[in-house]
Amino acid sequence: MAKRVLVLCTGNSCRSQMAEGYLRLLNPAMEIRSAGIAVHGVNPLAVKVMAEDGVDISSQTSNNVDEYAGTPFDVVITVCDHANEVCPVFPYEAIRLHQNFIDPSRQTGRDDDVLPGYRQTRDAIKAYIQRISEAGFVL
């Protein structure tokens, strides 16, 4: 059976969606899910910058972590400090990984002004997912 991975952040709109997209691309046989402490919907600018890198996350959904309470994940990855601090305790053992990434959705201004921040976060998440995949944490 394929390994199950959950990516968790605060709103499940940007960072966890990006990480889910890269995990799916690098590990297509695995069951990858993302969730948030709250549900804010998939951010259209996150979809845009991921498409620029050839990854389509437009069909991914924003989910609350409570939806996965009974799912036995092998790996839980938190991608923001808030989610790491309030991450629920799951009733099974899972490898826990954490890396805080800047939340690009907190920027204000026109799309053209904030897109560089989204790209910076996207690139940092891509490098992290490649690193943990190569290290065997999610293979």
HELIX and SHEET records of a PDB file:
HELIX    1   1 ARG A   15  LEU A   26  1                                  12    
HELIX    2   2 PRO A   44  GLU A   52  1                                   9    
HELIX    3   3 VAL A   65  TYR A   68  5                                   4    
HELIX    4   4 ASP A   81  VAL A   86  1                                   6    
HELIX    5   5 PRO A  104  ARG A  106  5                                   3    
HELIX    6   6 ASP A  111  GLU A  134  1                                  24    
SHEET    1   A 4 GLU A  31  GLY A  36  0                                        
SHEET    2   A 4 ARG A   4  CYS A   9  1                                        
SHEET    3   A 4 VAL A  75  THR A  78  1                                        
SHEET    4   A 4 ILE A  95  HIS A  98  1                                        
END                                                                             
